[in-house]
C-alpha cells in the first residue's frame, strides 16, 4: 500500500471524496469496496488497521479491475490522522431518533450528501466501520457528520460491502458527472486545522463560562455536527474563532 494520498482533481477542480475503511476484518470486503469505488469513479482508498491484503487472496479476488489501481494504491492511515486531515462523514446504520443525543444524530442520507457535496471543494472522506459493530460511539464523536442509508426499520443493517456500494452509487454524480449540472454557487470548505482551532476555542470558552463539566462533551459533539453540516469557509471559521477568543478573554479583562 502506498504512503501518499491521491489528489486527483475533476475537470471542475474538485477532489473526489476518499473512502476510508476502519478495522475491516475480512479482506474480501476491502476488495468489494475497492470494486465499488472503481464502478463509480472513486480512487482514493484509506485503510485504518486493515487485514493483510494478499495479492493472491480474497481482497484482490473480489476487487475486479480495481485490483490494478484502487487496491494496490490504498493508503494505510491512522484514525487520528484521518480525522485531522479530512472532513469526515461517518456511515452508520444505527442512528438516534431525535436531537437529545448527538453521537449519531442528526444524519444525512447519501442522496442528501450528493446534492450538498457538489457545492463544496474540500478534502472529504467517507468513513465505513467494522463488519459486526461498525464505527464505535467514541469514533463517531470525533467525526464531523453522519450518513445513514434509509432501510427497513425491522432490519436496517447492511453488510459492509453493500453499504459502501449503495453509498458510492448515490454519490456517483460527484465523480462521473453525467446529466448532473453543478450548482452556480460553490463553497470552499475551511481546512480541517482551521475548524479544529474553532473547536478548541469552543472548549476553552465552555471552561471559562463554567459550563457544567458533565455537559461539555455532549455540547462539543453537538457543535461538531452543526459545523460539519454548515461547510464553513475559511473566512467564516476565522471570524467565528476571533469572536470566541474575545468572548473567552473578556471575563479576564473585567
DRENPA-3360 file (N, C-alpha, C; in nm, 2 decimals, always signed):
BEGIN
1 = XXXXXXXX = +0.08/-0.12/+0.00/+0.00/+0.00/+0.00/+0.09/+0.12/+0.00 ~ +0.04/+0.23/-0.07/+0.12/+0.35/-0.08/+0.11/+0.43/+0.05 ~ +0.21/+0.52/+0.07/+0.21/+0.61/+0.19/+0.16/+0.75/+0.15 ~ +0.14/+0.77/+0.02/+0.10/+0.90/-0.03/-0.05/+0.91/-0.06 ~ -0.12/+1.02/-0.04/-0.26/+1.04/-0.07/-0.27/+1.07/-0.22 ~ -0.38/+1.02/-0.28/-0.42/+1.05/-0.42/-0.49/+1.19/-0.41 ~ -0.45/+1.27/-0.51/-0.51/+1.41/-0.51/-0.57/+1.44/-0.65 ~ -0.63/+1.33/-0.72/-0.69/+1.35/-0.85/-0.79/+1.46/-0.84;
9 = XXXXXXXX = -0.79/+1.55/-0.94/-0.89/+1.65/-0.95/-0.99/+1.63/-1.07 ~ -1.11/+1.66/-1.05/-1.21/+1.65/-1.16/-1.19/+1.77/-1.25 ~ -1.25/+1.77/-1.37/-1.24/+1.89/-1.46/-1.28/+2.02/-1.40 ~ -1.38/+2.01/-1.31/-1.42/+2.14/-1.25/-1.34/+2.18/-1.13 ~ -1.23/+2.11/-1.10/-1.14/+2.15/-0.99/-1.16/+2.08/-0.86 ~ -1.27/+2.01/-0.84/-1.30/+1.95/-0.72/-1.22/+1.82/-0.70 ~ -1.19/+1.78/-0.58/-1.13/+1.65/-0.55/-1.24/+1.55/-0.50 ~ -1.25/+1.43/-0.56/-1.35/+1.34/-0.52/-1.33/+1.29/-0.38;
17 = XXXXXXXX = -1.43/+1.26/-0.31/-1.41/+1.21/-0.17/-1.33/+1.09/-0.17 ~ -1.25/+1.07/-0.06/-1.18/+0.95/-0.04/-1.28/+0.85/+0.03 ~ -1.24/+0.73/+0.03/-1.32/+0.62/+0.10/-1.23/+0.56/+0.20 ~ -1.27/+0.57/+0.33/-1.19/+0.51/+0.44/-1.26/+0.39/+0.50 ~ -1.19/+0.29/+0.53/-1.24/+0.17/+0.59/-1.17/+0.14/+0.72 ~ -1.24/+0.14/+0.83/-1.18/+0.13/+0.96/-1.18/-0.02/+1.02 ~ -1.07/-0.08/+1.04/-1.05/-0.20/+1.11/-1.14/-0.31/+1.05 ~ -1.14/-0.32/+0.91/-1.21/-0.43/+0.85/-1.15/-0.57/+0.89;
25 = XXXXXXXX = -1.23/-0.67/+0.91/-1.18/-0.80/+0.95/-1.16/-0.89/+0.82 ~ -1.24/-0.87/+0.72/-1.24/-0.96/+0.61/-1.18/-0.90/+0.49 ~ -1.07/-0.95/+0.44/-1.00/-0.89/+0.32/-1.10/-0.88/+0.20 ~ -1.19/-0.98/+0.19/-1.29/-0.97/+0.08/-1.37/-0.85/+0.07 ~ -1.41/-0.80/+0.19/-1.49/-0.68/+0.20/-1.41/-0.56/+0.15 ~ -1.28/-0.55/+0.18/-1.20/-0.44/+0.13/-1.19/-0.45/-0.02 ~ -1.18/-0.57/-0.08/-1.18/-0.58/-0.22/-1.31/-0.54/-0.28 ~ -1.42/-0.58/-0.22/-1.56/-0.54/-0.27/-1.57/-0.39/-0.27;
33 = XXXXXXXX = -1.53/-0.32/-0.17/-1.54/-0.18/-0.16/-1.45/-0.11/-0.27 ~ -1.33/-0.17/-0.29/-1.24/-0.12/-0.40/-1.31/-0.13/-0.53 ~ -1.38/-0.24/-0.55/-1.45/-0.26/-0.68/-1.56/-0.16/-0.70 ~ -1.64/-0.14/-0.59/-1.75/-0.04/-0.60/-1.69/+0.10/-0.63 ~ -1.57/+0.13/-0.57/-1.51/+0.26/-0.60/-1.48/+0.27/-0.75 ~ -1.42/+0.16/-0.80/-1.39/+0.16/-0.94/-1.51/+0.18/-1.03 ~ -1.62/+0.11/-0.99/-1.75/+0.12/-1.06/-1.80/+0.27/-1.07 ~ -1.78/+0.34/-0.96/-1.85/+0.47/-0.95/-1.75/+0.59/-0.95;
41 = XXXXXXXX = -1.62/+0.56/-0.99/-1.53/+0.67/-1.02/-1.45/+0.72/-0.90 ~ -1.45/+0.65/-0.79/-1.37/+0.69/-0.67/-1.23/+0.62/-0.68 ~ -1.13/+0.69/-0.63/-0.99/+0.64/-0.65/-0.92/+0.63/-0.52 ~ -0.94/+0.71/-0.42/-0.86/+0.72/-0.30/-0.91/+0.63/-0.19 ~ -0.85/+0.52/-0.16/-0.89/+0.43/-0.06/-0.79/+0.44/+0.06 ~ -0.85/+0.47/+0.18/-0.78/+0.48/+0.30/-0.81/+0.37/+0.39 ~ -0.71/+0.30/+0.45/-0.74/+0.18/+0.53/-0.68/+0.21/+0.67 ~ -0.77/+0.20/+0.77/-0.72/+0.21/+0.91/-0.72/+0.07/+0.97;
49 = XXXXXXXX = -0.60/+0.03/+1.02/-0.59/-0.11/+1.08/-0.64/-0.22/+0.99 ~ -0.59/-0.22/+0.87/-0.65/-0.32/+0.77/-0.60/-0.46/+0.80 ~ -0.67/-0.56/+0.75/-0.62/-0.70/+0.75/-0.51/-0.71/+0.64 ~ -0.44/-0.82/+0.64/-0.34/-0.84/+0.54/-0.41/-0.86/+0.41 ~ -0.36/-0.79/+0.31/-0.42/-0.79/+0.17/-0.33/-0.87/+0.08 ~ -0.34/-1.00/+0.08/-0.26/-1.08/+0.00/-0.30/-1.07/-0.15 ~ -0.20/-1.04/-0.24/-0.23/-1.03/-0.38/-0.30/-1.16/-0.44 ~ -0.28/-1.27/-0.37/-0.34/-1.39/-0.42/-0.46/-1.43/-0.34;
57 = XXXXXXXX = -0.51/-1.34/-0.25/-0.62/-1.37/-0.16/-0.75/-1.31/-0.21 ~ -0.85/-1.31/-0.11/-0.98/-1.26/-0.14/-0.99/-1.11/-0.18 ~ -0.91/-1.03/-0.11/-0.92/-0.89/-0.14/-0.90/-0.86/-0.29 ~ -0.80/-0.91/-0.35/-0.77/-0.89/-0.49/-0.87/-0.97/-0.58 ~ -0.91/-1.09/-0.52/-1.00/-1.17/-0.60/-1.14/-1.10/-0.61 ~ -1.18/-1.03/-0.51/-1.31/-0.96/-0.51/-1.31/-0.82/-0.58 ~ -1.19/-0.77/-0.60/-1.17/-0.63/-0.64/-1.20/-0.61/-0.79 ~ -1.21/-0.71/-0.87/-1.23/-0.69/-1.01/-1.12/-0.61/-1.07;
65 = XXXXXXXX = -1.15/-0.51/-1.16/-1.05/-0.43/-1.22/-0.98/-0.33/-1.12 ~ -1.04/-0.32/-1.01/-0.98/-0.23/-0.90/-0.85/-0.29/-0.85 ~ -0.83/-0.42/-0.88/-0.70/-0.48/-0.84/-0.58/-0.42/-0.90 ~ -0.61/-0.35/-1.01/-0.49/-0.29/-1.09/-0.45/-0.15/-1.04 ~ -0.54/-0.08/-0.97/-0.51/+0.06/-0.93/-0.56/+0.09/-0.79 ~ -0.70/+0.09/-0.77/-0.75/+0.13/-0.64/-0.69/+0.06/-0.52 ~ -0.69/-0.07/-0.53/-0.65/-0.16/-0.42/-0.50/-0.15/-0.39 ~ -0.41/-0.17/-0.49/-0.27/-0.16/-0.46/-0.22/-0.02/-0.43;
73 = XXXXXXXX = -0.30/+0.09/-0.46/-0.26/+0.22/-0.43/-0.33/+0.27/-0.30 ~ -0.39/+0.18/-0.23/-0.45/+0.22/-0.10/-0.35/+0.27/+0.00 ~ -0.39/+0.37/+0.08/-0.31/+0.43/+0.18/-0.34/+0.38/+0.32 ~ -0.25/+0.33/+0.39/-0.27/+0.29/+0.53/-0.26/+0.42/+0.62 ~ -0.35/+0.44/+0.70/-0.36/+0.57/+0.78/-0.41/+0.54/+0.92 ~ -0.37/+0.62/+1.01/-0.43/+0.61/+1.15/-0.56/+0.68/+1.16 ~ -0.64/+0.64/+1.25/-0.77/+0.71/+1.27/-0.74/+0.86/+1.31 ~ -0.64/+0.88/+1.39/-0.61/+1.02/+1.43/-0.58/+1.11/+1.31;
81 = XXXXXXXX = -0.50/+1.05/+1.22/-0.46/+1.13/+1.11/-0.58/+1.15/+1.01 ~ -0.67/+1.05/+1.01/-0.79/+1.06/+0.92/-0.87/+1.18/+0.96 ~ -0.90/+1.19/+1.09/-0.99/+1.29/+1.14/-0.93/+1.43/+1.14 ~ -0.79/+1.43/+1.15/-0.72/+1.56/+1.15/-0.71/+1.62/+1.01 ~ -0.70/+1.53/+0.90/-0.67/+1.58/+0.77/-0.79/+1.59/+0.68 ~ -0.90/+1.52/+0.71/-1.01/+1.52/+0.62/-1.14/+1.57/+0.70 ~ -1.23/+1.62/+0.62/-1.37/+1.64/+0.67/-1.43/+1.50/+0.66 ~ -1.47/+1.45/+0.77/-1.51/+1.31/+0.78/-1.66/+1.29/+0.79;
89 = XXXXXXXX = -1.71/+1.20/+0.71/-1.85/+1.16/+0.71/-1.86/+1.02/+0.75 ~ -1.91/+0.99/+0.87/-1.92/+0.85/+0.92/-2.05/+0.79/+0.87 ~ -2.04/+0.67/+0.81/-2.15/+0.60/+0.76/-2.19/+0.49/+0.86 ~ -2.32/+0.50/+0.90/-2.37/+0.40/+1.01/-2.51/+0.37/+0.98 ~ -2.55/+0.25/+1.02/-2.69/+0.20/+1.00/-2.77/+0.24/+1.13 ~ -2.70/+0.24/+1.24/-2.77/+0.27/+1.37/-2.77/+0.42/+1.40 ~ -2.88/+0.48/+1.41/-2.89/+0.63/+1.43/-2.98/+0.65/+1.56 ~ -2.96/+0.77/+1.61/-3.06/+0.81/+1.72/-3.18/+0.87/+1.65;
97 = XXXXXXXX = -3.29/+0.87/+1.72/-3.42/+0.90/+1.67/-3.46/+1.05/+1.69 ~ -3.38/+1.12/+1.77/-3.42/+1.26/+1.80/-3.29/+1.33/+1.83 ~ -3.31/+1.46/+1.87/-3.20/+1.55/+1.89/-3.15/+1.56/+2.03 ~ -3.19/+1.46/+2.12/-3.14/+1.46/+2.25/-3.00/+1.41/+2.27 ~ -2.95/+1.34/+2.16/-2.81/+1.29/+2.16/-2.75/+1.33/+2.03 ~ -2.62/+1.35/+2.03/-2.56/+1.40/+1.91/-2.44/+1.31/+1.86 ~ -2.43/+1.19/+1.91/-2.33/+1.10/+1.86/-2.37/+1.05/+1.72 ~ -2.50/+1.01/+1.70/-2.55/+0.96/+1.58/-2.66/+1.04/+1.52;
105 = XXXXXXXX = -2.68/+1.16/+1.56/-2.79/+1.25/+1.52/-2.74/+1.39/+1.52 ~ -2.78/+1.47/+1.42/-2.86/+1.44/+1.31/-2.77/+1.38/+1.20 ~ -2.84/+1.32/+1.10/-2.77/+1.25/+0.99/-2.83/+1.28/+0.86 ~ -2.75/+1.26/+0.75/-2.80/+1.28/+0.62/-2.80/+1.14/+0.55 ~ -2.88/+1.14/+0.44/-2.88/+1.02/+0.35/-2.77/+1.04/+0.25 ~ -2.73/+0.93/+0.18/-2.63/+0.95/+0.07/-2.68/+1.05/-0.04 ~ -2.81/+1.04/-0.07/-2.87/+1.14/-0.17/-2.86/+1.28/-0.12 ~ -2.88/+1.30/+0.01/-2.87/+1.44/+0.06/-2.72/+1.49/+0.04;
113 = XXXXXXXX = -2.63/+1.40/+0.08/-2.49/+1.44/+0.06/-2.45/+1.47/-0.08 ~ -2.50/+1.39/-0.17/-2.46/+1.41/-0.31/-2.50/+1.55/-0.36 ~ -2.62/+1.60/-0.32/-2.66/+1.73/-0.36/-2.57/+1.84/-0.30 ~ -2.54/+1.82/-0.17/-2.46/+1.92/-0.10/-2.32/+1.92/-0.13 ~ -2.26/+1.81/-0.15/-2.11/+1.80/-0.17/-2.08/+1.85/-0.31 ~ -2.18/+1.85/-0.40/-2.15/+1.91/-0.53/-2.11/+2.06/-0.52 ~ -2.15/+2.12/-0.41/-2.13/+2.26/-0.39/-1.99/+2.29/-0.32 ~ -1.93/+2.18/-0.28/-1.82/+2.20/-0.18/-1.69/+2.15/-0.25;
121 = XXXXXXXX = -1.58/+2.23/-0.24/-1.45/+2.19/-0.28/-1.37/+2.18/-0.15 ~ -1.34/+2.05/-0.11/-1.27/+2.03/+0.01/-1.22/+1.88/+0.01 ~ -1.13/+1.85/+0.10/-1.08/+1.71/+0.12/-1.18/+1.64/+0.21 ~ -1.26/+1.55/+0.16/-1.36/+1.48/+0.23/-1.33/+1.33/+0.23 ~ -1.37/+1.26/+0.34/-1.35/+1.12/+0.35/-1.49/+1.05/+0.39 ~ -1.53/+0.95/+0.32/-1.65/+0.87/+0.36/-1.59/+0.76/+0.45 ~ -1.64/+0.74/+0.57/-1.58/+0.65/+0.66/-1.67/+0.54/+0.70 ~ -1.63/+0.42/+0.67/-1.70/+0.29/+0.70/-1.63/+0.21/+0.81;
129 = XXXXXXXX = -1.71/+0.15/+0.89/-1.66/+0.08/+1.01/-1.65/-0.07/+0.99 ~ -1.64/-0.14/+1.10/-1.62/-0.28/+1.10/-1.74/-0.36/+1.06 ~ -1.72/-0.49/+1.02/-1.83/-0.57/+0.97/-1.94/-0.59/+1.08 ~ -1.90/-0.62/+1.20/-2.00/-0.65/+1.30/-2.06/-0.53/+1.38 ~ -1.97/-0.44/+1.41/-2.01/-0.33/+1.50/-2.00/-0.19/+1.44 ~ -1.96/-0.18/+1.32/-1.95/-0.05/+1.25/-1.85/+0.04/+1.32 ~ -1.88/+0.17/+1.33/-1.80/+0.27/+1.40/-1.84/+0.28/+1.54 ~ -1.75/+0.29/+1.63/-1.79/+0.30/+1.77/-1.84/+0.44/+1.80;
137 = XXXXXXXX = -1.91/+0.46/+1.92/-1.95/+0.59/+1.96/-1.83/+0.68/+1.98 ~ -1.72/+0.63/+2.03/-1.60/+0.71/+2.05/-1.55/+0.76/+1.92 ~ -1.55/+0.68/+1.81/-1.50/+0.72/+1.68/-1.60/+0.82/+1.62 ~ -1.73/+0.79/+1.63/-1.83/+0.88/+1.57/-1.83/+1.02/+1.64 ~ -1.79/+1.02/+1.76/-1.79/+1.15/+1.83/-1.68/+1.24/+1.77 ~ -1.58/+1.18/+1.71/-1.47/+1.26/+1.65/-1.49/+1.29/+1.50 ~ -1.60/+1.24/+1.45/-1.63/+1.25/+1.30/-1.72/+1.37/+1.28 ~ -1.70/+1.44/+1.17/-1.77/+1.57/+1.15/-1.92/+1.56/+1.12;
145 = XXXXXXXX = -1.96/+1.46/+1.05/-2.11/+1.44/+1.03/-2.14/+1.30/+1.00 ~ -2.27/+1.27/+1.00/-2.31/+1.13/+1.00/-2.40/+1.11/+0.87 ~ -2.38/+0.99/+0.81/-2.46/+0.95/+0.70/-2.53/+0.81/+0.73 ~ -2.65/+0.79/+0.68/-2.71/+0.66/+0.70/-2.80/+0.63/+0.58 ~ -2.80/+0.51/+0.54/-2.88/+0.46/+0.43/-3.03/+0.43/+0.47 ~ -3.13/+0.49/+0.42/-3.27/+0.46/+0.45/-3.29/+0.31/+0.43 ~ -3.34/+0.24/+0.53/-3.37/+0.10/+0.51/-3.49/+0.06/+0.60 ~ -3.53/-0.06/+0.60/-3.64/-0.11/+0.68/-3.61/-0.10/+0.83;
153 = XXXXXXXX = -3.70/-0.04/+0.91/-3.68/-0.03/+1.05/-3.66/-0.17/+1.12 ~ -3.72/-0.27/+1.06/-3.71/-0.40/+1.11/-3.57/-0.46/+1.09 ~ -3.50/-0.42/+0.99/-3.37/-0.47/+0.97/-3.29/-0.37/+0.88 ~ -3.24/-0.27/+0.95/-3.17/-0.16/+0.88/-3.02/-0.18/+0.85 ~ -2.97/-0.29/+0.90/-2.82/-0.31/+0.89/-2.78/-0.38/+0.76 ~ -2.70/-0.31/+0.68/-2.64/-0.37/+0.56/-2.50/-0.42/+0.59 ~ -2.46/-0.52/+0.52/-2.32/-0.56/+0.54/-2.22/-0.45/+0.48 ~ -2.10/-0.46/+0.52/-2.00/-0.35/+0.49/-1.99/-0.33/+0.34;
161 = XXXXXXXX = -1.98/-0.43/+0.26/-1.97/-0.41/+0.12/-2.09/-0.35/+0.05 ~ -2.21/-0.40/+0.10/-2.34/-0.34/+0.05/-2.35/-0.20/+0.08 ~ -2.32/-0.16/+0.21/-2.33/-0.02/+0.25/-2.25/+0.07/+0.17 ~ -2.12/+0.03/+0.14/-2.03/+0.11/+0.06/-2.08/+0.12/-0.08 ~ -2.13/+0.01/-0.14/-2.17/+0.01/-0.28/-2.29/+0.11/-0.29 ~ -2.39/+0.10/-0.20/-2.51/+0.18/-0.21/-2.47/+0.33/-0.20 ~ -2.38/+0.36/-0.10/-2.34/+0.50/-0.08/-2.27/+0.55/-0.20 ~ -2.17/+0.48/-0.25/-2.10/+0.53/-0.36/-2.18/+0.54/-0.49;
169 = XXXXXXXX = -2.28/+0.46/-0.51/-2.37/+0.47/-0.62/-2.45/+0.60/-0.61 ~ -2.50/+0.63/-0.49/-2.57/+0.76/-0.47/-2.48/+0.88/-0.49 ~ -2.35/+0.87/-0.47/-2.26/+0.98/-0.48/-2.19/+0.98/-0.61 ~ -2.23/+0.90/-0.71/-2.16/+0.89/-0.83/-2.16/+1.02/-0.91 ~ -2.26/+1.11/-0.88/-2.26/+1.24/-0.95/-2.13/+1.33/-0.92 ~ -2.07/+1.29/-0.80/-1.95/+1.37/-0.76/-1.83/+1.33/-0.85 ~ -1.83/+1.21/-0.91/-1.72/+1.17/-0.99/-1.75/+1.15/-1.14 ~ -1.87/+1.10/-1.17/-1.90/+1.07/-1.31/-1.97/+1.18/-1.38;
177 = XXXXXXXX = -2.03/+1.28/-1.31/-2.09/+1.39/-1.38/-2.22/+1.34/-1.45 ~ -2.22/+1.31/-1.57/-2.34/+1.27/-1.65/-2.43/+1.39/-1.67 ~ -2.56/+1.36/-1.64/-2.66/+1.47/-1.65/-2.66/+1.57/-1.54 ~ -2.58/+1.54/-1.43/-2.59/+1.63/-1.32/-2.52/+1.76/-1.35 ~ -2.58/+1.87/-1.33/-2.52/+2.00/-1.35/-2.48/+2.06/-1.22 ~ -2.36/+2.11/-1.22/-2.30/+2.17/-1.10/-2.38/+2.30/-1.06 ~ -2.42/+2.32/-0.94/-2.48/+2.45/-0.90/-2.40/+2.57/-0.93 ~ -2.46/+2.68/-0.94/-2.39/+2.81/-0.97/-2.30/+2.85/-0.86;
185 = XXXXXXXX = -2.35/+2.82/-0.74/-2.28/+2.87/-0.62/-2.20/+2.75/-0.56 ~ -2.07/+2.77/-0.54/-1.98/+2.67/-0.48/-1.92/+2.73/-0.35 ~ -1.89/+2.64/-0.27/-1.83/+2.67/-0.14/-1.70/+2.60/-0.13 ~ -1.60/+2.67/-0.08/-1.47/+2.62/-0.05/-1.46/+2.60/+0.10 ~ -1.47/+2.47/+0.15/-1.47/+2.45/+0.29/-1.34/+2.48/+0.36 ~ -1.35/+2.53/+0.48/-1.23/+2.56/+0.55/-1.14/+2.44/+0.58 ~ -1.01/+2.45/+0.57/-0.93/+2.34/+0.60/-0.95/+2.29/+0.74 ~ -0.93/+2.16/+0.76/-0.95/+2.10/+0.89/-0.88/+2.16/+1.01;
193 = XXXXXXXX = -0.75/+2.20/+0.99/-0.69/+2.26/+1.11/-0.76/+2.39/+1.15 ~ -0.82/+2.47/+1.06/-0.89/+2.59/+1.10/-1.01/+2.55/+1.18 ~ -1.08/+2.45/+1.14/-1.20/+2.41/+1.21/-1.17/+2.35/+1.34 ~ -1.06/+2.28/+1.35/-1.01/+2.22/+1.48/-0.98/+2.33/+1.58 ~ -0.92/+2.44/+1.53/-0.89/+2.55/+1.62/-1.02/+2.61/+1.67 ~ -1.12/+2.61/+1.59/-1.25/+2.66/+1.63/-1.31/+2.57/+1.74 ~ -1.30/+2.44/+1.73/-1.35/+2.35/+1.83/-1.27/+2.37/+1.96 ~ -1.14/+2.39/+1.95/-1.05/+2.41/+2.07/-1.10/+2.54/+2.14;
201 = XXXXXXXX = -1.13/+2.64/+2.06/-1.17/+2.77/+2.13/-1.30/+2.75/+2.19 ~ -1.39/+2.68/+2.13/-1.52/+2.65/+2.20/-1.50/+2.58/+2.33 ~ -1.41/+2.48/+2.33/-1.38/+2.40/+2.45/-1.33/+2.50/+2.56 ~ -1.24/+2.59/+2.52/-1.19/+2.69/+2.62/-1.30/+2.78/+2.67 ~ -1.39/+2.82/+2.59/-1.50/+2.91/+2.63/-1.59/+2.83/+2.73 ~ -1.62/+2.71/+2.70/-1.71/+2.63/+2.79/-1.64/+2.63/+2.93 ~ -1.51/+2.61/+2.94/-1.45/+2.61/+3.07/-1.45/+2.75/+3.13 ~ -1.43/+2.86/+3.05/-1.43/+2.99/+3.10/-1.56/+3.04/+3.16;
209 = XXXXXXXX = -1.67/+2.99/+3.09/-1.81/+3.03/+3.14/-1.86/+2.93/+3.24 ~ -1.78/+2.84/+3.28/-1.82/+2.74/+3.38/-1.94/+2.66/+3.34 ~ -1.94/+2.62/+3.21/-2.05/+2.53/+3.16/-2.03/+2.40/+3.24 ~ -2.15/+2.34/+3.28/-2.14/+2.22/+3.36/-2.05/+2.12/+3.30 ~ -1.95/+2.07/+3.37/-1.85/+1.98/+3.32/-1.91/+1.85/+3.26 ~ -2.02/+1.80/+3.32/-2.08/+1.68/+3.27/-2.15/+1.70/+3.14 ~ -2.17/+1.83/+3.10/-2.24/+1.86/+2.97/-2.15/+1.90/+2.86 ~ -2.02/+1.92/+2.89/-1.93/+1.97/+2.79/-1.91/+1.88/+2.67;
217 = XXXXXXXX = -1.89/+1.75/+2.70/-1.86/+1.66/+2.59/-1.98/+1.65/+2.49 ~ -2.10/+1.65/+2.55/-2.22/+1.64/+2.46/-2.23/+1.77/+2.38 ~ -2.20/+1.89/+2.45/-2.21/+2.01/+2.38/-2.11/+2.02/+2.26 ~ -1.99/+1.97/+2.29/-1.89/+1.97/+2.18/-1.93/+1.88/+2.06 ~ -1.99/+1.77/+2.09/-2.04/+1.68/+1.98/-2.15/+1.76/+1.90 ~ -2.24/+1.82/+1.97/-2.34/+1.90/+1.90/-2.28/+2.01/+1.81 ~ -2.19/+2.08/+1.86/-2.12/+2.18/+1.78/-2.05/+2.12/+1.66 ~ -1.99/+2.00/+1.68/-1.92/+1.94/+1.57/-2.02/+1.90/+1.46;
225 = XXXXXXXX = -2.14/+1.85/+1.50/-2.24/+1.82/+1.40/-2.29/+1.94/+1.33 ~ -2.31/+2.05/+1.40/-2.36/+2.18/+1.34/-2.26/+2.23/+1.24 ~ -2.14/+2.24/+1.28/-2.04/+2.29/+1.19/-2.01/+2.19/+1.07 ~ -2.02/+2.07/+1.10/-2.00/+1.97/+1.00/-2.09/+1.98/+0.88 ~ -2.22/+2.01/+0.91/-2.32/+2.03/+0.81/-2.31/+2.17/+0.74 ~ -2.25/+2.27/+0.81/-2.25/+2.40/+0.77/-2.15/+2.43/+0.66 ~ -2.05/+2.34/+0.64/-1.94/+2.37/+0.54/-1.89/+2.51/+0.55 ~ -1.83/+2.54/+0.67/-1.78/+2.68/+0.69/-1.67/+2.70/+0.59;
233 = XXXXXXXX = -1.66/+2.83/+0.54/-1.55/+2.87/+0.46/-1.44/+2.91/+0.56 ~ -1.32/+2.92/+0.51/-1.20/+2.96/+0.60/-1.23/+3.10/+0.66 ~ -1.28/+3.19/+0.59/-1.31/+3.32/+0.64/-1.41/+3.31/+0.75 ~ -1.52/+3.23/+0.73/-1.62/+3.22/+0.83/-1.56/+3.16/+0.96 ~ -1.48/+3.05/+0.94/-1.42/+2.99/+1.06/-1.33/+3.08/+1.14 ~ -1.25/+3.16/+1.06/-1.16/+3.26/+1.13/-1.24/+3.37/+1.20 ~ -1.35/+3.41/+1.14/-1.43/+3.52/+1.20/-1.49/+3.46/+1.33 ~ -1.55/+3.34/+1.33/-1.60/+3.28/+1.45/-1.50/+3.26/+1.55;
241 = XXXXXXXX = -1.38/+3.22/+1.51/-1.27/+3.19/+1.60/-1.23/+3.32/+1.67 ~ -1.23/+3.44/+1.60/-1.20/+3.56/+1.66/-1.30/+3.61/+1.76 ~ -1.43/+3.59/+1.73/-1.53/+3.62/+1.83/-1.52/+3.53/+1.95 ~ -1.50/+3.41/+1.93/-1.49/+3.32/+2.05/-1.37/+3.35/+2.14 ~ -1.26/+3.39/+2.07/-1.14/+3.43/+2.15/-1.17/+3.55/+2.24 ~ -1.24/+3.65/+2.18/-1.28/+3.77/+2.25/-1.37/+3.74/+2.37 ~ -1.47/+3.65/+2.34/-1.56/+3.61/+2.44/-1.49/+3.53/+2.56 ~ -1.39/+3.45/+2.52/-1.31/+3.37/+2.62/-1.23/+3.46/+2.71;
249 = XXXXXX = -1.17/+3.56/+2.64/-1.08/+3.65/+2.71/-1.15/+3.76/+2.79 ~ -1.27/+3.79/+2.76/-1.34/+3.91/+2.82/-1.35/+3.90/+2.97 ~ -1.39/+3.78/+3.03/-1.40/+3.78/+3.17/-1.27/+3.82/+3.25 ~ -1.16/+3.78/+3.18/-1.03/+3.82/+3.25/-1.00/+3.97/+3.25 ~ -1.07/+4.04/+3.16/-1.04/+4.18/+3.14/-1.13/+4.26/+3.24 ~ -1.23/+4.20/+3.30/-1.32/+4.27/+3.39/-1.25/+4.30/+3.53;
% end
